[in-house]
Amino acid sequence: MGYEVKTVTLKQKTNIEKLGYEISDWMLDNHKFSLEKREWRNQKYFIQLSKSNMMRQLSGLVYTFKIELEQTEKVLTITIDDGDLRNQLVALGLAVFVAWPLLLSAGWGMYAKGDFRQKIFGKIEKMAKS
C-alpha cells in the first residue's frame, strides 16, 4: 500500500497535461471516481481522485489516488500514492468489536487498492506510448 514510482521510456516527448486529462477522464467515466485536483506543481502534473461514501468508509473501501506525471526528455516518471491505511484500519478496528464481515471487506479494500494502482500504471503507459 502507499507509494509507488515507475518510469516509462517513450519514443518521443508527450504532452503530460493532456495525458493527465485522459487518465483522470478514464477514472471518472469508467470507474466513477470524483476529481479533487488537477494542476501543475513544480514542473509535475498532479491529479487527485477519490471514491468515497459512508458505506465505503465503514467497510474500508475508500479509495484516494494522487498521481504525479513528470517528463524529462523521453522518460515519463509516474508516481502514484494511494493514500494511507486509515480507512482500512478503522474498518478492521470496527470488525473486531462489531461485525466480522467488515474485516473481510477491509482486507479486500487493501488488496483491490494495490491491484487498481497497477491498472492505472498500465493505462498511463499505454496512453503515453500511443
NUDOTOR-213363 format. One line per field, with one value per residue: residue in three letters; x, y, z of N, C-alpha, C in turn. Coordinates in Angstrom, 3 decimals. Layout:
BEGIN
rest: (ALA | ...)
n.east: (X | ...)
n.north: (Y | ...)
n.up: (Z | ...)
ca.east: (X | ...)
ca.north: (Y | ...)
ca.up: (Z | ...)
c.east: (X | ...)
c.north: (Y | ...)
c.up: (Z | ...)
END
This chain:
BEGIN
rest: (MET | GLY | TYR | GLU | VAL | LYS | THR | VAL | THR | LEU | LYS | GLN | LYS | THR | ASN | ILE | GLU | LYS | LEU | GLY | TYR | GLU | ILE | SER | ASP | TRP | MET | LEU | ASP | ASN | HIS | LYS | PHE | SER | LEU | GLU | LYS | ARG | GLU | TRP | ARG | ASN | GLN | LYS | TYR | PHE | ILE | GLN | LEU | SER | LYS | SER | ASN | MET | MET | ARG | GLN | LEU | SER | GLY | LEU | VAL | TYR | THR | PHE | LYS | ILE | GLU | LEU | GLU | GLN | THR | GLU | LYS | VAL | LEU | THR | ILE | THR | ILE | ASP | ASP | GLY | ASP | LEU | ARG | ASN | GLN | LEU | VAL | ALA | LEU | GLY | LEU | ALA | VAL | PHE | VAL | ALA | TRP | PRO | LEU | LEU | LEU | SER | ALA | GLY | TRP | GLY | MET | TYR | ALA | LYS | GLY | ASP | PHE | ARG | GLN | LYS | ILE | PHE | GLY | LYS | ILE | GLU | LYS | MET | ALA | LYS | SER)
n.east: (0.839 | 0.350 | 2.829 | 4.213 | 6.570 | 7.142 | 8.948 | 8.733 | 9.967 | 9.797 | 9.130 | 9.015 | 8.671 | 5.859 | 2.659 | 2.150 | 0.121 | -2.149 | -2.155 | -2.627 | -5.244 | -6.542 | -6.148 | -7.410 | -10.009 | -10.630 | -10.668 | -12.767 | -14.990 | -15.070 | -14.658 | -15.943 | -14.841 | -14.269 | -13.141 | -10.697 | -8.457 | -6.545 | -3.673 | -0.689 | 2.414 | 5.470 | 6.841 | 5.642 | 2.777 | -0.144 | -2.644 | -5.562 | -7.796 | -10.815 | -12.860 | -15.590 | -17.961 | -20.403 | -20.926 | -18.718 | -16.694 | -17.183 | -16.768 | -14.155 | -13.456 | -12.643 | -11.196 | -8.413 | -6.478 | -3.404 | -1.779 | 1.194 | 2.746 | 5.695 | 8.026 | 11.104 | 13.016 | 12.745 | 11.670 | 9.151 | 8.034 | 6.072 | 4.220 | 2.385 | 0.323 | -1.561 | -2.798 | -3.247 | -3.508 | -5.566 | -8.403 | -8.873 | -7.849 | -9.580 | -11.940 | -11.064 | -10.680 | -13.320 | -14.411 | -13.361 | -14.762 | -17.456 | -18.568 | -17.690 | -17.814 | -16.923 | -14.228 | -13.455 | -14.179 | -12.516 | -10.000 | -10.234 | -10.437 | -7.847 | -6.354 | -7.588 | -7.055 | -4.276 | -4.156 | -5.646 | -4.011 | -1.893 | -3.272 | -3.783 | -1.152 | -0.545 | -2.473 | -1.743 | 0.817 | 0.194 | -1.408 | 0.486 | 2.343 | 0.969)
n.north: (-1.176 | 2.257 | 4.087 | 4.361 | 4.313 | 4.531 | 4.339 | 5.237 | 4.713 | 6.681 | 7.037 | 9.547 | 12.944 | 13.688 | 15.259 | 15.947 | 17.120 | 16.765 | 13.976 | 13.635 | 14.646 | 12.723 | 10.324 | 10.966 | 11.443 | 8.861 | 7.502 | 8.857 | 8.454 | 5.624 | 4.359 | 5.720 | 7.680 | 10.664 | 13.829 | 15.644 | 17.365 | 18.853 | 19.847 | 21.880 | 21.375 | 22.379 | 21.715 | 19.275 | 17.324 | 17.089 | 15.001 | 14.353 | 12.012 | 10.534 | 8.015 | 7.691 | 7.169 | 6.957 | 4.188 | 3.015 | 4.079 | 2.875 | 0.224 | 0.135 | 0.590 | 2.926 | 4.892 | 6.801 | 8.419 | 9.826 | 11.147 | 11.749 | 13.154 | 13.351 | 14.597 | 14.120 | 14.793 | 11.944 | 10.329 | 9.300 | 9.817 | 8.262 | 8.678 | 7.200 | 7.592 | 5.918 | 6.756 | 6.637 | 4.012 | 4.423 | 4.306 | 1.578 | 0.540 | 1.606 | 0.275 | -2.344 | -2.188 | -1.701 | -4.094 | -5.981 | -5.459 | -5.123 | -6.319 | -9.121 | -9.272 | -6.800 | -6.998 | -8.693 | -7.098 | -4.876 | -6.025 | -6.864 | -4.344 | -3.314 | -5.044 | -4.634 | -1.953 | -1.848 | -3.489 | -1.982 | 0.241 | -0.781 | -1.185 | 1.454 | 2.387 | 0.786 | 1.710 | 4.437 | 4.133 | 2.858 | 4.864 | 6.932 | 5.934 | 5.770)
n.up: (0.000 | -0.547 | -1.815 | -4.999 | -7.657 | -11.121 | -14.192 | -17.627 | -20.778 | -23.593 | -27.137 | -28.136 | -26.946 | -24.858 | -24.281 | -21.101 | -19.642 | -21.213 | -21.169 | -18.438 | -18.263 | -19.841 | -18.361 | -15.940 | -16.858 | -17.766 | -15.294 | -14.059 | -15.805 | -16.321 | -13.872 | -11.902 | -10.140 | -8.158 | -9.091 | -7.474 | -7.627 | -10.240 | -11.466 | -12.082 | -10.456 | -9.500 | -12.057 | -12.477 | -13.315 | -11.511 | -10.202 | -8.363 | -7.186 | -5.899 | -4.298 | -2.439 | 0.196 | 2.849 | 3.406 | 2.136 | 3.714 | 6.208 | 5.535 | 4.725 | 2.098 | 0.829 | -1.639 | -2.521 | -4.798 | -5.659 | -8.279 | -9.961 | -12.751 | -14.521 | -16.852 | -18.433 | -21.099 | -22.951 | -21.042 | -18.963 | -15.762 | -13.419 | -10.573 | -8.074 | -5.371 | -3.191 | -0.911 | 2.689 | 5.160 | 6.909 | 6.516 | 6.020 | 8.405 | 10.332 | 9.637 | 10.146 | 12.913 | 13.758 | 12.936 | 14.688 | 17.011 | 16.272 | 13.778 | 11.933 | 9.055 | 8.154 | 8.505 | 6.441 | 4.202 | 4.557 | 4.276 | 1.626 | 0.467 | 0.864 | -0.769 | -3.307 | -3.791 | -4.244 | -6.488 | -8.316 | -8.528 | -10.064 | -12.423 | -13.159 | -13.646 | -15.894 | -17.745 | -18.023 | -19.126 | -21.548 | -22.774 | -22.947 | -24.733 | -27.063)
ca.east: (0.000 | 1.020 | 3.532 | 4.986 | 7.084 | 7.576 | 9.378 | 8.397 | 10.756 | 8.929 | 9.804 | 9.047 | 8.081 | 4.401 | 2.030 | 1.709 | -1.155 | -3.168 | -2.150 | -3.296 | -6.680 | -7.043 | -6.210 | -8.448 | -11.306 | -10.826 | -11.058 | -14.081 | -16.030 | -15.136 | -14.546 | -16.804 | -14.108 | -14.517 | -11.914 | -10.465 | -7.489 | -5.793 | -2.905 | 0.770 | 3.174 | 6.919 | 7.145 | 4.959 | 1.330 | -0.690 | -4.074 | -6.051 | -9.146 | -11.242 | -14.150 | -15.942 | -19.279 | -20.483 | -20.768 | -17.329 | -15.859 | -17.379 | -16.264 | -12.734 | -13.305 | -12.416 | -10.016 | -7.889 | -5.262 | -2.677 | -0.935 | 2.089 | 3.385 | 6.846 | 8.728 | 12.406 | 13.331 | 11.833 | 11.362 | 7.987 | 8.034 | 4.711 | 4.182 | 1.014 | 0.173 | -2.959 | -3.252 | -2.829 | -4.320 | -6.505 | -9.764 | -8.902 | -7.613 | -10.831 | -12.850 | -10.548 | -10.981 | -14.756 | -14.690 | -13.011 | -15.772 | -18.829 | -19.018 | -16.571 | -17.790 | -16.114 | -12.847 | -13.264 | -14.230 | -11.316 | -8.916 | -10.451 | -10.123 | -6.389 | -5.916 | -8.117 | -6.379 | -2.979 | -4.434 | -6.085 | -2.829 | -1.186 | -4.110 | -3.554 | 0.173 | -0.661 | -3.263 | -0.924 | 1.885 | -0.431 | -1.795 | 1.689 | 3.046 | 0.154)
ca.north: (0.000 | 3.524 | 4.947 | 3.600 | 5.110 | 3.782 | 5.166 | 4.714 | 5.325 | 6.983 | 7.286 | 10.993 | 13.682 | 13.714 | 16.339 | 15.279 | 17.686 | 16.028 | 12.629 | 13.752 | 14.760 | 11.439 | 9.312 | 11.338 | 11.196 | 7.406 | 7.114 | 9.446 | 7.837 | 4.165 | 3.827 | 6.550 | 8.457 | 12.100 | 14.596 | 16.638 | 18.349 | 18.603 | 21.088 | 21.828 | 21.607 | 22.222 | 21.006 | 17.980 | 17.439 | 16.414 | 14.655 | 13.679 | 11.485 | 9.693 | 7.330 | 7.542 | 7.485 | 6.453 | 2.728 | 2.721 | 4.405 | 1.846 | -1.073 | 0.225 | 0.590 | 4.288 | 4.993 | 8.120 | 8.282 | 11.025 | 10.747 | 12.785 | 12.845 | 14.224 | 14.151 | 14.665 | 14.260 | 10.883 | 9.466 | 9.709 | 9.272 | 8.194 | 8.417 | 7.014 | 7.451 | 5.535 | 7.189 | 5.892 | 2.845 | 4.736 | 3.821 | 0.132 | 0.266 | 1.894 | -0.852 | -3.507 | -1.960 | -1.927 | -5.518 | -6.722 | -5.244 | -5.043 | -7.319 | -9.697 | -9.011 | -5.617 | -7.462 | -9.180 | -6.014 | -4.048 | -6.771 | -6.767 | -2.962 | -3.181 | -5.785 | -4.009 | -0.674 | -2.142 | -4.033 | -0.890 | 1.083 | -1.387 | -0.939 | 2.854 | 2.431 | 0.196 | 2.596 | 5.617 | 3.711 | 2.611 | 6.155 | 7.715 | 5.361 | 5.808)
ca.up: (0.000 | -0.387 | -2.740 | -5.978 | -8.774 | -12.300 | -15.322 | -18.936 | -21.847 | -24.724 | -28.419 | -28.303 | -25.832 | -24.892 | -23.531 | -19.870 | -19.200 | -21.983 | -20.608 | -17.144 | -18.520 | -20.345 | -17.294 | -14.976 | -17.507 | -17.736 | -13.937 | -13.792 | -16.632 | -16.247 | -12.514 | -11.044 | -9.149 | -8.126 | -9.287 | -6.437 | -8.118 | -11.465 | -11.516 | -12.198 | -9.231 | -9.680 | -13.307 | -12.490 | -13.416 | -10.338 | -10.253 | -7.155 | -7.366 | -4.777 | -4.356 | -1.028 | 0.761 | 4.221 | 3.432 | 1.788 | 4.873 | 7.231 | 5.086 | 4.383 | 0.645 | 0.352 | -2.493 | -2.868 | -5.588 | -6.047 | -9.405 | -10.467 | -14.027 | -14.771 | -18.051 | -18.772 | -22.429 | -23.393 | -19.894 | -18.186 | -14.403 | -12.895 | -9.137 | -7.589 | -3.927 | -2.977 | 0.403 | 3.874 | 5.512 | 7.994 | 6.254 | 6.226 | 9.820 | 11.059 | 9.384 | 10.873 | 14.328 | 13.944 | 12.722 | 15.892 | 18.039 | 15.802 | 12.806 | 11.193 | 7.599 | 7.887 | 8.428 | 5.076 | 3.222 | 4.731 | 3.631 | 0.188 | 0.097 | 0.778 | -1.956 | -4.515 | -3.986 | -4.866 | -7.811 | -9.173 | -8.763 | -11.197 | -13.596 | -13.526 | -14.270 | -17.227 | -18.598 | -18.327 | -20.037 | -22.854 | -23.333 | -23.237 | -25.876 | -28.299)
c.east: (0.874 | 1.532 | 4.363 | 5.359 | 7.512 | 8.024 | 9.062 | 9.257 | 9.868 | 9.753 | 9.959 | 8.415 | 6.568 | 3.889 | 1.459 | 0.425 | -2.308 | -3.291 | -2.861 | -4.803 | -7.260 | -7.166 | -7.282 | -9.837 | -11.633 | -11.295 | -12.435 | -15.182 | -16.182 | -15.158 | -15.235 | -16.062 | -14.569 | -13.176 | -11.806 | -9.518 | -6.877 | -5.009 | -1.415 | 1.380 | 4.652 | 7.290 | 6.556 | 3.466 | 0.713 | -2.194 | -4.434 | -7.508 | -9.516 | -12.593 | -14.520 | -17.417 | -19.323 | -20.272 | -19.335 | -16.417 | -15.983 | -16.760 | -14.792 | -12.472 | -13.197 | -11.128 | -9.670 | -6.575 | -4.703 | -1.663 | -0.107 | 2.745 | 4.510 | 7.597 | 10.056 | 12.834 | 12.312 | 11.521 | 10.200 | 8.065 | 6.620 | 4.805 | 2.719 | 1.060 | -1.296 | -3.406 | -2.753 | -3.813 | -5.392 | -7.898 | -9.877 | -8.715 | -8.849 | -11.807 | -12.380 | -10.851 | -12.451 | -15.095 | -14.398 | -14.131 | -17.213 | -19.223 | -17.840 | -16.626 | -16.981 | -14.640 | -12.532 | -13.249 | -13.028 | -10.112 | -9.025 | -10.093 | -8.629 | -5.857 | -6.332 | -7.420 | -5.037 | -3.149 | -4.830 | -4.931 | -2.052 | -1.958 | -3.908 | -2.196 | 0.102 | -1.394 | -2.456 | 0.163 | 1.335 | -0.808 | -0.568 | 2.408 | 2.239 | 0.216)
c.north: (1.225 | 4.136 | 4.108 | 4.509 | 4.181 | 4.779 | 4.440 | 5.455 | 5.462 | 7.187 | 8.782 | 11.659 | 13.706 | 14.884 | 15.728 | 15.880 | 16.979 | 14.605 | 12.606 | 13.861 | 13.424 | 10.404 | 9.677 | 11.143 | 9.710 | 6.961 | 7.668 | 8.680 | 6.335 | 3.606 | 4.692 | 7.232 | 9.904 | 12.805 | 15.645 | 17.738 | 17.870 | 19.886 | 20.818 | 22.139 | 21.354 | 21.355 | 19.596 | 18.230 | 16.536 | 16.212 | 13.984 | 13.306 | 10.635 | 9.056 | 7.037 | 7.831 | 6.811 | 4.936 | 2.314 | 2.999 | 3.337 | 0.510 | -1.036 | 0.216 | 1.998 | 4.300 | 6.457 | 7.898 | 9.655 | 10.588 | 11.949 | 12.293 | 13.850 | 13.677 | 14.887 | 13.979 | 13.190 | 9.887 | 10.074 | 9.029 | 9.396 | 7.843 | 8.303 | 6.766 | 7.118 | 5.776 | 6.328 | 4.759 | 3.152 | 4.193 | 2.321 | -0.204 | 0.553 | 0.744 | -2.108 | -3.389 | -2.196 | -3.412 | -6.337 | -6.631 | -5.370 | -6.215 | -7.831 | -9.478 | -7.769 | -5.983 | -7.942 | -8.050 | -5.082 | -4.725 | -6.713 | -5.367 | -2.744 | -3.859 | -5.053 | -2.692 | -0.880 | -2.663 | -2.916 | 0.064 | 0.542 | -1.166 | 0.494 | 2.993 | 1.920 | 1.106 | 3.832 | 5.258 | 3.506 | 3.927 | 6.962 | 7.220 | 5.414 | 7.168)
c.up: (0.000 | -1.653 | -3.704 | -7.146 | -9.891 | -13.363 | -16.621 | -19.959 | -23.076 | -25.999 | -28.666 | -27.087 | -25.976 | -24.055 | -22.244 | -19.307 | -19.915 | -21.455 | -19.247 | -17.280 | -18.962 | -19.227 | -16.261 | -15.572 | -17.522 | -16.346 | -13.569 | -14.518 | -16.387 | -14.840 | -11.465 | -9.884 | -9.209 | -8.259 | -8.188 | -6.900 | -9.417 | -11.704 | -11.728 | -10.852 | -9.520 | -10.881 | -13.380 | -12.621 | -12.352 | -10.515 | -8.940 | -7.372 | -6.164 | -5.066 | -2.909 | -0.794 | 2.135 | 4.300 | 3.094 | 2.979 | 5.953 | 6.833 | 4.672 | 2.897 | 0.064 | -0.463 | -2.716 | -3.596 | -5.913 | -7.091 | -9.843 | -11.743 | -14.243 | -15.974 | -18.192 | -20.058 | -22.816 | -22.279 | -19.113 | -16.827 | -13.854 | -11.411 | -8.731 | -6.088 | -3.695 | -1.547 | 1.533 | 4.164 | 6.560 | 7.760 | 6.485 | 7.705 | 10.674 | 10.881 | 10.109 | 12.368 | 14.636 | 13.828 | 13.964 | 16.918 | 17.556 | 14.900 | 11.978 | 9.685 | 7.233 | 7.770 | 7.009 | 4.059 | 3.349 | 4.088 | 2.126 | -0.300 | -0.050 | -0.484 | -3.236 | -4.819 | -4.678 | -6.281 | -8.780 | -9.476 | -9.966 | -12.501 | -14.096 | -14.210 | -15.706 | -18.201 | -18.976 | -19.328 | -21.453 | -23.532 | -23.761 | -24.482 | -27.167 | -28.959)
END
